[in-house]
Amino acid sequence: MDIDVDSLERLVPDELEQHEVTGQETLRLHLERYAFAAAQARGERILDLACGVGYGTRLLAERAHGATLVVGVDLSARAIDLARTRYLTNGIEFVCSDAAAFEDARGFDTVVSLETIEHVDDPGELVRRLVALLRPGGTLVASVPTTPSVDFNPHHKSDFTARSFRALLSPFGLRERAAFEQLQRVNPLGVLLRSEARMKDARPNVLRFYAAHPGALGRRIAATLRHGFCNKYLTLALEKPGPAAEIKAR
């Protein structure tokens, strides 16, 4: 697939214009999540699943203590081509693969997957695969929006709250080690008028969507009354049970 720099997805930092407030703010949030992930990472082998064009993979390689190999994986061949062109360096590999199909028998000391789980039909199955890719005692760093997004973003398939995200992870016996919350203020008029280029692939008829999915409207009203006009995100660092003798702690 081609990379659309004006899309709600697939940020390409080099091609963002300074006046694109939403794009610049979204990039800042992504970089903050990756910085959190790098601080929480342990061990030599790190996986960045759904890495986009690879800027976060590069950040992990530069900042994660003790990392000797960071593997960035993405479904988009075009994204991986850009990643290899712009962010490839020693200690990084980029692989084109579906997150649901990617395998590596050696496993990873840290698995990072940011803003991915809300995109898939079966979030629980994706989490199971993430945990399976993780070595015993390893660290999983994952994030989701915790305010409604499905009504606005057609690429998203599940809405989460902080509570439901933790409930999704709880069957896997992971121990939560750290949490990172973010808030992004939203201009509702700008969203309605689609005044920025990145809004162009937002859901085209939200009222029709609400008519077909009244629960989504209820979640939007409840979230707005509680939090105001904003998007909230939660990134968690969790530890897989088991011996961690092979993992070099920070």
C-alpha positions, -999 to +999 in steps of 0.1 A: +000+000+000+011+036-006+019+059+023-005+088+025+011+116+046-023+132+051-038+100+066-049+095+102-024+066+101+012+060+090+029+092+102+059+101+080+079+127+102+100+141+073+069+150+053+048+167+081+043+204+076+049+227+106+014+242+103-002+207+106-011+210+142-028+176+145+000+158+127+027+174+148+009+168+180+003+131+171+039+127+162+049+142+196+027+117+214+041+088+194+077+098+202+068+101+239+054+066+239+085+053+222+107+071+248+087+054+275+091+021+258+129+026+255+131+034+292+112+003+301+129-021+276+152-049+289+175-072+272+193-074+239+165-084+214+136-060+209+106-063+186+087-032+174+055-047+159+035-025+136+065-001+133+051+021+105+080+039+087+105+030+115+113+062+133+102+046+166+123+015+159+153+038+154+146+056+187+144+022+205+178+012+190+194+044+201+179+046+236+171+011+249+199+001+273+216-031+263+198-035+230+219-052+203+191-059+178+158-041+172+134-057+147+107-035+131+078-053+116+050-038+095+023-050+071+029-022+046+056-029+021+058+008+013+063+016+050+091-009+053+107+005+021+107+040+037+120+026+070+149+009+053+157+041+034+155+065+063+160+047+096+181+016+089+214+015+108+235-011+126+215-032+150+182-027+132+163-050+109+130-042+091+106-070+081+074-068+061+048-091+077+014-091+092+015-088+130-009-117+132+015-140+112+049-128+123+070-155+140+105-157+155+116-189+172+143-171+192+118-148+209+124-113+222+134-098+256+111-068+249+081-066+226+068-031+218+034-026+200+020+009+201-014+019+189-019-015+172-044-035+193-074-013+184-069-020+147-075-058+147-106-079+147-096-100+176-075-080+202-072-109+226-056-131+199-031-103+190-021-100+227-017-138+229+007-136+199+026-107+215+030-127+247+041-158+228+069-138+211+082-127+245+108-146+263+101-157+300+107-127+322+105-103+292+088-070+289+057-061+269+050-024+261+016-018+245-007+012+241-043+020+231-065+050+230-087+050+262-113+074+249-136+064+220-120+064+185-140+039+164-167+065+156-142+089+141-114+067+128-125+040+104-092+022+108-100+014+145-122-016+153-123-015+192-128+012+218-110+008+251-110+024+285-081+021+309-101-006+328-110-026+297-074-025+284-061-039+316-089-065+316-078-076+281-043-082+293-051-098+327-057-134+315-020-137+304-006-133+339+014-103+331+026-081+360+021-044+353+054-026+360+047+010+348+020+031+332+022+062+310-010+083+303-013+110+276-039+135+268-044+152+234-068+182+233-092+182+204-108+212+186-143+199+179-150+225+153-119+216+134-129+179+135-164+187+122-151+210+094-122+187+086-100+218+085-067+199+084-055+176+057-051+147+081-088+147+088-097+138+052-099+100+058-120+103+090-153+084+090-174+102+063-208+101+079-206+099+117-243+104+122-251+074+100-225+054+120-242+064+153-276+054+139-262+019+132-241+017+163-259+035+192-235+021+217-207+041+201-228+073+205-233+064+242-196+059+247-188+092+230-213+112+251-201+095+283-164+102+275-170+138+265-190+145+297-162+129+318-131+142+300-141+170+277-130+173+241-098+152+241-082+119+232-066+099+260-040+072+256-025+046+280+008+028+275+016-001+298+049-019+305+042-054+317+065-084+327+059-119+315+062-146+342+092-168+343+129-167+348+147-137+335+183-149+339+191-142+303+178-107+303+202-079+312+183-056+335+186-018+331 
